[in-house]
């Protein structure tokens, strides 16, 4: 993976976060409960925060170094599992067809995000 690819992935996640945020605020607001809308917004916020992190890391890290690669992949996988499982859970439950298998995926995504942060801290502490 190149630095340009990392930056592009961060930009795409940012673009999708804005799009999903607008979708949630306008289209989904009519069909979601307050609790569901809050959950959806949590997914959007975490996605945007970590999209920005990926953009910064794309300029700072060297993807040819193993530790840097693990940091990048932790954030990418974490975003996909955390935010996108929340989107799936919320939208499916709003249609009364809750995809229950997504429930355990959300904390797994959170664990990847935590690992990304821990590896990033380790990189600069050691």
Secondary structure by P-SEA (a helix, b strand, c coil): ccaaaaaaaaaaaaaaaaaaaaaaaccccccccaaaaaaaaaaaaaaaaaaaaaaaaaaccccccaaaaaaaaaaaaaaaaaaaaaaaaaaaaaaccccccaaaaaaaaaaaaaaaaaaaaaaaac
